[in-house]
Amino acid sequence: MSLLESLNGPQDLRDLSIAELEQLAGEIREAICAQVSRTGGHLAPNLGVVELTIAMHRVFDFGWDRLLFDVGHQCYPHKLLTGRLPLLGNLRTRAGMAGFPEPDESPYDLFRVGHAGTGISTAVGMARGDTLNGEAYHHKRRPDGRRVVTLIGDASIVNGVAMEGLNNAGTLGRQFLVVLNDNGMSIAGPQGALAQHFDRVRVSHTYTGLKKGAKEFLKGIPGGEALRDAYHRMGEAAKAMVGDGAPESTWFEHFGLLTVGPIDGHHLPTLIEFLEAVKDLDRPCLLHVKTVKGKGFSFAEGDARTFHSPSPFTAAEGQELQSEGCRVVVKSGGRSFTSAFGDALLDLMDRDESVVACTAAMPDGTGVTDAMEKYPDRVWDTGICESHALDMMAGLAKTGSKPFFAVYSTFLQRAYDQAFQEAALQGLPVRLCLDRAGLVGGDGAVHHGFADVSLLRTLPDAAILAAIDEPSLRAALEFMREYDRGLSSVRYPRDDVSSRFAHECPPFELGKARLLTDRVEKPDAAILAFGVPALAAVQAAEAFAGEANIAVYDARFAKPVDRSLIAELVEAGVPILTLEEHTLPGGFGSAVLEAVEEMGLNNALVRRHGMPDRWIKQDGRKQQLAEVGLDADGIEKQVRGLLALAAGVREGVRV
């Protein structure tokens, strides 16, 4: 039996030698890499924090103490140490382990997280709450009290919410530890002045200066003597990390946090020693830990961007997954919407010099990498700063540029205030390209894009579009390029593009839908579908061949909706089913019902179908669509119910 299999919980770590802990680290890496190679998932972030996670669980008791993750995509080692090894085999599915912290799985997970920058603030809240409850650690009054630790990456800490959290954390008059996992990476490279500061820190510290600076700050601090001793005993591995320069006391100190480090995030004796020292400080502290993203596997270390969250992959023929010398091949499916968007954006930029673009730390995930490489002066990665990115786009729009902001639907929520105040309110044509709209599969509820329509539909003069395939995505982007009345957006899923209607795609006209089925004088029912559910709707309509004629429309716009089409169908007595891969409150179906009411028409034969008002957990995207009835079978069932309703209404039956 392996060490990992023999663990009964993190408390067992305190009985293991350093050599055994290092063996355990290797076993954890092998287990994670083997599983992610089969199912996909976050690989490089988790490989980089194995020793750090082991050390934190060895030093702290997170069954009592508080551990708050920022983002959470680096939580696999934490989960394996807290009893969830049996769930690893079904990673990112309903039957197994979620890819992000999940309180339903374990009391060791305190928040469901998947958005960057939140960990420090939630940790501050728990620290204040524990103080109010009389449970907070104090070296004299409550030595058995709860300690609070939050783990955040160097890319996440530049997020505005993280800055706000740091600013408030400095006012805590109690133990509070921020562990800064500095791997020199976001999903892509880190961006901004703070990233450059970290670069300087990594190459400029001297061991002598670090120790001297720490001693000065530790004078008079409870627990400081232990930390002084830790510096004194720091091993050669930690000393070797640093070069010549000054101690890091010039940045986080301004927030009121004692700053310690950087230290080697893969040297277990150093990690344990420093964590033991700082855990007893009665003031906020930041421990700067230097790690390598993808640590332990050469292919992941050498290409941390590709292996941040890869699809399933295999070793090259004749090889096995191993830490060194292994070449792997990432399995690929069809052409994705993300790739289609990237090519379409590049085409726009080739044709129109006024087109500019940005992303918030997701150049690969949103497909802008090629455009960024070809037009480095017109495409920017702002880092994990969605609010800043949208404001920057508004500024560019004000100067006459045509800005396109490529962002996941779930992350747009972080910039809604800017979409309102700096873009829509000013009448500025900022263009939002919303990847991962709808159900996202294994990443689960933290990443589902189900609120963008409801949010953006509140903004006057906004044009809200959806694409169903690559030609319609290109047509939507071309429409948005010329739309200058206000903000516009287009949504598309984390999926491959369909070739069903690739032979032709008429241009987008504001507020006009597109018929996807054969035109008939009066169909038995009509489906108005916003976005890719239109494709499943066509498949569902084909199931009624010879039984009923079902017209399927690609609605194209959730704002403005096609009022003339809606009026024509309602006045003709054609029952209507609206479809959307989005929540129903405030969504496309609501827009249709509102239009019917505003036109003074009868809505008795209008029914809506979309994502249910509950959280959809991690699983395959195909399984999630079936679960919520947005696959062809589920849509067929909805249409049959609508036809029965219409028959009852015609016969005077109250339904």
Secondary structure, 3 states (H helix, E strand, C coil): CCHHHHCCCHHHHHHCCHHHHHHHHHHHHHHHHHHHHHHCCCCHHHHCCHHHHHHHHHHCCCCCCEEEECCCCCCHHHHHHCCCHHHHHHCCCCCCCCCCCCCCCCCCCCCCCCCCCCHHHHHHHHHHHHHHCCCECECCCECCCECEEEEEECCHHHCHHHHHHHHHHCCCCCCEEEEEEECCCCCCCCCCHHHHHHHHHHHHCCHHHHHHHHHHHHCCCCCHHHHHHHHHHCCHHHHCCCCCCCCCCCCHHHHCCEEEEEEECCCHHHHHHHHHHHCCCCCEEEEEEECCCCCCCHHHHHCCCCCCCCCCEEECCCCCCCCCCCCEEECCCCCEHHHHHHHHHHHHHHHCCCEEEEECCCHHHHCCHHHHHHCCCCEEECCCCHHHHHHHHHHHHHCCCEEEEEEEHHHHHHHHHHHHHHHHCCCCCCEEEEECCECCCCCHHHCCECCHHHHHCCCCCCEEEECCCHHHHHHHHHHHHHCCCCCEEEECCCCECCCCCCCCCCCCCCCCCEECCCCCCCCCEEEEEECCHHHHHHHHHHCCCCCCCEEEEECCEEECCCHHHHHHHHHCCCCEEEEEEEECCCCHHHHHHHHHHHCCCCCCCEEEEEECCCCCCCCCHHHHHHHCCCCHHHHHHHHHHHHHHHHHHHCCCCC
